[in-house]
């Protein structure tokens, strides 16, 4: 099982970033990779609340982890500390045992020395069938998308 850790500084206060992470519309969508669509089945942003999301490749030649062109995952919000911490436990819905097992996403928010918010995302338990480089690239892209939701327009 792999671990991915990425960090960024967002030009927004921690409160705005935290609210975006748990917003029922923004929360599930900032993590959608390019060239995929998002269907939110469940998104209950409270400790113990459920998450279930399907991501579908737009390209007809891409294979999803859950069948067809779709990756579906489900999980729960394990721990939420306002303006500081989000911990989510997820699992792919897949028949392939190489994609099984619980993954944990931990997002920590602190005040950045330069202003704004430092966000550190740690994704543990990533199945070995998911290439580390792809997972890291996906996280970096997702954090750029999150910035688009929380930073003021320039």
ABEGO torsion letter per residue (X at the ends): XBBBBBBBBBBBBAAAAAAAAABAAAAAAAABBBGBBBBBABBBBBBGBBBBBBBBBABAABBBAAEEABBBBBBBBABBBBGABBBBBBBBBBABAAABEBBBBBBBBBBBAAEEBBBBBBBBGBBAABBAAAAAAAAAAAAAAAAAAABBBX
